[in-house]
Amino acid sequence: MTTALDVGRTALRVLQAASPQAAGALADRMFCTPPRWRPTPAHHAFLATGEPFPVHSEEGRLAAWRWGSGPTVALVHGWGSCGMRFRTLVRALVDRGFTAVVFDAPGHGASDGRTSSMVQFARALTAVANRVGPLHAVVGHSLGGAASALAIRDGVEVGRAVFIAAPADPDVFVDQFARLLDVRPAAISAMRQRISRRLRTRWETLNVPAMAREVAVPLLVVHDREDPTVPWSDGAAIADAWQAELVTTTGLGHHAVVGHPSTVGRVVEFLAEGPAASSAAWLDRELFDRERRQRRVAESPRRITAP
């Protein structure tokens, strides 16, 4: 059976032989078109417990919901996902006295648009922050974490931030895309140039560790050692550059880590500026430059393991 992926791969192969620029245009459209999340009864039931409200942004209308009362925490999902991703964390935040706000990014869920990107995610978060007032914190998963860093660097004010399984650089997804569809370097270069022009941004400014030089926000990084989508080394690089706490889990991969009790517990405690999570999880402060990191941390390292 021929799939859409097979058709796209074949079209790119033909175009690359004729024109890298034309192949880059097709690659741009394919790379920036997210899969739509198919809502389930559980999805609808969860969202029905929240207060829906629209957010108008330059990316179009964004679907958003809020729960609870208290300091506001905005939650930013990853590529191909939606606000439903954070249902476990939403409940925990509300129980702890926070207001939890989720939204579907452009081209995702119930929001407008057919294309999306890290830059569009960041602009959407900015629009949400302007709509709901001051943010106590932002929590981002995967691309949502990288986009949160970009929004903070570009002016969104938050008291704290949490990045879960976030990439250090969007090139991790470009590399995966190129391998999956056998896209040649010339077409990838053309794709990058088109995306930069269309989004009015420079590709080299999207590196998350480099953003640490321009912000001073307390950060918690959560990353699984066995993440097959975004390498653990990306989370370690972000934590090292931002002088942040790194929580390493094992066996949870890229997706399950978001709602695991050890992650949820540590995130809520961090946002409440409370003590560390219970011994059910393990905290790994083992970064690239271990000696330099240990000099910055007054207390000796503690480990929290997730089964």
For each residue, the residues with C-beta under 8 A, 3 or more apart:
1:
2: 6 7
3: 6 7
4: 7 8
5: 8 9 180 181
6: 2 3 9 10
7: 2 3 4 10 11
8: 4 5 11 12 26 30 181
9: 5 6 12 13 181 182
10: 6 7 13 14
11: 7 8 14 15 26
12: 8 9 15 16 23 26 27 30 181 182 183 187
13: 9 10 16 17 182
14: 10 11 17 18
15: 11 12 18 19 22 23 26 187
16: 12 13 19 20 23 183 184 186 187
17: 13 14
18: 14 15 22
19: 15 16 22 23
20: 16 23 24 184 186 187 189 190
21: 24 25 190
22: 15 18 19 25 26
23: 12 15 16 19 20 26 27 183 184 186 187 190
24: 20 21 27 28 186 187 188 189 190 191 193 194
25: 21 22 28 29 190 191 194
26: 8 11 12 15 22 23 29 30
27: 12 23 24 30 31 177 181 183 187 188 190 191
28: 24 25 31 32 191 194 195 198
29: 25 26 32 33 115
30: 8 12 26 27 33 177 181
31: 27 28 173 174 177 191 195
32: 28 29 115 116 117 195
33: 29 30 107 114 115 116
34: 79 80 107 108 115 116
35: 80
36: 108 109
37: 43 80 81 82 84 104 108 109
38:
39: 43 44 84 109
40: 43 44
41: 44 45
42: 45 46
43: 37 39 40 46 47 82 84
44: 39 40 41 47 48
45: 41 42 48 49
46: 42 43 49 50 84 87
47: 43 44 50 52 65 83 84
48: 44 45
49: 45 46 67
50: 46 47 65 66 67 90 102
51: 65 66 67
52: 47 63 64 65
53: 64 65 66 131
54: 61 62 63 64
55: 61 62 64 103 124 127 128 131
56: 60 61 62 127
57: 60 61 62 106 123 124 126 127
58: 123 127
59: 62 106 111 112 113 120 123 124 127
60: 56 57 106 111 112 113
61: 54 55 56 57 111 112
62: 54 55 56 57 59 103 104 105 106 111 112 124 127 128
63: 52 54 83 103 104 109 110 111
64: 52 53 54 55 83 101 102 103 104 128 131
65: 47 50 51 52 53 83 101 102 103
66: 50 51 53 72 99 100 101 102 132
67: 49 50 51 90 93 94 99 100
68: 93 94 97 98 99 100
69: 97 99
70: 97 98 99
71: 97 98 99 136 137 159
72: 66 98 99 101 132 133 134 135 136
73: 93 98 99 100 101 135 136 137 138 139 271
74: 101 102 103 125 128 129 132 135 137 138 139
75: 83 85 86 89 90 100 101 102 138 139 140 144
76: 103 105 121 125 138 139 140 141 144 145 147 148
77: 81 82 83 84 85 86 102 104 105 108 141 142 144
78: 81 85 140 141 142 143 144 145 165
79: 34 116 142 143 173
80: 34 35 37 108
81: 37 77 78 84 85 108 141 142
82: 37 43 77 85 104 105 108 109 110
83: 47 63 64 65 75 77 86 102 103 104 109
84: 37 39 43 46 47 77 81 87 102 109
85: 75 77 78 81 82 141 258 259
86: 75 77 83 89 90 100 102 139 141 258 259
87: 46 84 90 91 259
88: 91 92 258 259 264
89: 75 86 92 93 100 139 258 259 264 267 268
90: 50 67 75 86 87 93 94 100 102
91: 87 88 94 95
92: 88 89 95 96 264 265 267 268
93: 67 68 73 89 90 96 98 99 100 268 271
94: 67 68 90 91 97 98 99 100
95: 91 92
96: 92 93 268 271 272
97: 68 69 70 71 94
98: 68 70 71 72 73 93 94 136 271
99: 66 67 68 69 70 71 72 73 93 94 132
100: 66 67 68 73 75 86 89 90 93 94
101: 64 65 66 72 73 74 75 128 132
102: 50 64 65 66 74 75 77 83 84 86 90
103: 55 62 63 64 65 74 76 83 111 124 128
104: 37 62 63 64 77 82 83 108 109 110 111
105: 62 76 77 82 108 109 111 116 120 121 124 144 147
106: 57 59 60 62 111 112 113 115 116 120 121 124
107: 33 34 111 113 114 115 116 120
108: 34 36 37 77 80 81 82 104 105 111 116
109: 36 37 39 63 82 83 84 104 105
110: 63 82 104
111: 59 60 61 62 63 103 104 105 106 107 108 124
112: 59 60 61 62 106
113: 59 60 106 107 116 120
114: 33 107
115: 29 32 33 34 106 107 120
116: 32 33 34 79 105 106 107 108 113 120 121
117: 32 120 121 195 199
118: 121 122 143 146 147 150 170 206
119: 122 123 147 150 199 201 206
120: 59 105 106 107 113 115 116 117 123 124 199
121: 76 105 106 116 117 118 124 125 143 144 147 150
122: 118 119 125 126 147 148 150 151 154
123: 57 58 59 119 120 126 127 151
124: 55 57 59 62 103 105 106 111 120 121 127 128
125: 74 76 121 122 128 129 138 147 148 151 156
126: 57 122 123 129 130 151 154 155 156
127: 55 56 57 58 59 62 123 124 130 131
128: 55 62 64 74 101 103 124 125 131 132
129: 74 125 126 132 135 151 156 157
130: 126 127
131: 53 55 64 127 128
132: 66 72 74 99 101 128 129 135
133: 72
134: 72 157
135: 72 73 74 129 132 138 156 157 158 159
136: 71 72 73 98 158 159 160 271
137: 71 73 74 158 159 160 161 162 271
138: 73 74 75 76 125 135 148 151 152 156 158 161 162
139: 73 74 75 76 86 89 148 161 162 164 267 271
140: 75 76 78 143 144 145 146 147 148 149 161 162 163 164 166
141: 76 77 78 81 85 86 144 145 164 165 166 258
142: 77 78 79 81 145 146 164 165 166 167 229 230 254
143: 78 79 118 121 140 146 147 166 167 170 173
144: 75 76 77 78 105 121 140 141 147 148 166
145: 76 78 140 141 142 148 149 162 163 164 165 166 167 208
146: 118 140 142 143 149 150 163 166 167 168 170 206 208
147: 76 105 118 119 121 122 125 140 143 144 150 151
148: 76 122 125 138 139 140 144 145 151 152 161 163 166
149: 140 145 146 152 153 161 163 166 208 211 215 238
150: 118 119 121 122 146 147 153 154 206 208 211
151: 122 123 125 126 129 138 147 148 154 155 156
152: 138 148 149 155 156 158 161 211 215 217
153: 149 150 211 214 215
154: 122 126 150 151
155: 126 151 152
156: 125 126 129 135 138 151 152
157: 129 134 135
158: 135 136 137 138 152 161 217
159: 71 135 136 137 217 218
160: 136 137 217 218 219 220 270 271 273
161: 137 138 139 140 148 149 152 158 217 218 219 220
162: 137 138 139 140 145 219 220 221 222 267 270 271
163: 140 145 146 148 149 166 208 219 220 221 222 235 238
164: 139 140 141 142 145 221 222 223 257 258 263 267
165: 78 141 142 145 222 223 224 227 229 230 235 254 257 258
166: 140 141 142 143 144 145 146 148 149 163 208 221 223 230 234 235 238
167: 142 143 145 146 170 172 173 208 230 234
168: 146 172 207 208 209 233 234 235 237 238
169: 172 206 207 208 234
170: 118 143 146 167 173 174 203 206
171: 174 175
172: 167 168 169 175 176 230 231 234
173: 31 79 143 167 170 176 177
174: 31 170 171 177 178 188 191 192
175: 171 172 178 179
176: 172 173 179 180 229
177: 27 30 31 173 174 180 181 183
178: 174 175 181 182 183 188
179: 175 176 182
180: 5 176 177
181: 5 8 9 12 27 30 177 178
182: 9 12 13 178 179
183: 12 16 23 27 177 178 187 188 191
184: 16 20 23 187 188
185: 188 189
186: 16 20 23 24 189 190
187: 12 15 16 20 23 24 27 183 184 190 191
188: 24 27 174 178 183 184 185 191 192
189: 20 24 185 186 192 193
190: 20 21 23 24 25 27 186 187 193 194
191: 24 25 27 28 31 174 183 187 188 194 195
192: 174 188 189 195 196 203
193: 24 189 190 196 197
194: 24 25 28 190 191 197 198
195: 28 31 32 117 191 192 198 199 203
196: 192 193 199 201 202 203
197: 193 194 200
198: 28 194 195
199: 117 119 120 195 196
200: 197
201: 119 196 205 206
202: 196 205
203: 170 192 195 196 206
204: 207
205: 201 202 210
206: 118 119 146 150 169 170 201 203
207: 168 169 204 210 211
208: 145 146 149 150 163 166 167 168 169 211 212 238 241
209: 168 212 237 238 240 241 242
210: 205 207 213 241
211: 149 150 152 153 207 208 214 215
212: 208 209 215 238 241 242 243
213: 210
214: 153 211
215: 149 152 153 211 212 242
216:
217: 152 158 159 160 161
218: 159 160 161 244
219: 160 161 162 163 238 239 242 244 245
220: 160 161 162 163 244 245 247 266 267 270
221: 162 163 164 166 235 236 238 239 242 244 245 246 247
222: 162 163 164 165 235 246 247 249 257 263 266 267
223: 164 165 166 227 230 232 234 235 236 246 247 248 249 257
224: 165 227 232 248 249 250 251 252 253 254 257
225: 232 248 249 250
226: 232 250 251 252 253
227: 165 223 224 230 231 232 235 253 254 257
228: 253 254
229: 142 165 176 253 254
230: 142 165 166 167 172 223 227 234 235 254
231: 172 227 234
232: 223 224 225 226 227 235 236 248
233: 168 236 237
234: 166 167 168 169 172 223 230 231 237 238
235: 163 165 166 168 221 222 223 227 230 232 238 239 246 248
236: 221 223 232 233 239 240 246 286 287 288
237: 168 209 233 234 240 241 288
238: 149 163 166 168 208 209 212 219 221 234 235 241 242 244
239: 219 221 235 236 242 243 244 245 246 287
240: 209 236 237 243 287 288 289 293
241: 208 209 210 212 237 238
242: 209 212 215 219 221 238 239
243: 212 239 240 296
244: 218 219 220 221 238 239
245: 219 220 221 239 270 283 285
246: 221 222 223 235 236 239 283 284 285 286 287
247: 220 221 222 223 263 266 281 282 283 284 304
248: 223 224 225 232 235 282 283 284 286
249: 222 223 224 225 252 257 260 262 263 281 282 305 306
250: 224 225 226 305 306
251: 224 226 306 307
252: 224 226 249 256 257 260 263 306
253: 224 226 227 228 229 256 257
254: 142 165 224 227 228 229 230 257
255: 258
256: 252 253 259 260
257: 164 165 222 223 224 227 249 252 253 254 260 263 306
258: 85 86 88 89 141 164 165 255 263
259: 85 86 87 88 89 256 263 264
260: 249 252 256 257 263 264 306
261: 264 265 280 281
262: 249 265 266 277 278 280 281 282 304 306
263: 164 222 247 249 252 257 258 259 260 266 267 281 306
264: 88 89 92 259 260 261 267 268
265: 92 261 262 268 269 277 278 280 281
266: 220 222 247 262 263 269 270 276 277 281 283 304
267: 89 92 139 162 164 220 222 263 264 270 271
268: 89 92 93 96 264 265 271 272 274
269: 265 266 272 274 275 276 277
270: 160 162 220 245 266 267 273 274
271: 73 93 96 98 136 137 139 160 162 267 268
272: 96 268 269
273: 160 270
274: 268 269 270
275: 269
276: 266 269 283 302 304
277: 262 265 266 269 280 281 304
278: 262 265 281
279: 304
280: 261 262 265 277 304 305 306
281: 247 249 261 262 263 265 266 277 278 304 305 306
282: 247 248 249 262 302 303 304 305 306
283: 245 246 247 248 266 276 301 302 303 304
284: 246 247 248 301 303 304
285: 245 246 293 294 297 301 302
286: 236 246 248 290 301
287: 236 239 240 246 290 293
288: 236 237 240
289: 240 292 293
290: 286 287 293 294
291: 294 295
292: 289 295 296
293: 240 285 287 289 290 296 297
294: 285 290 291 297 301
295: 291 292
296: 243 292 293
297: 285 293 294 301
298:
299: 302
300:
301: 283 284 285 286 294 297
302: 276 282 283 285 299
303: 282 283 284
304: 247 262 266 276 277 279 280 281 282 283 284
305: 249 250 280 281 282
306: 249 250 251 252 257 260 262 263 280 281 282
307: 251
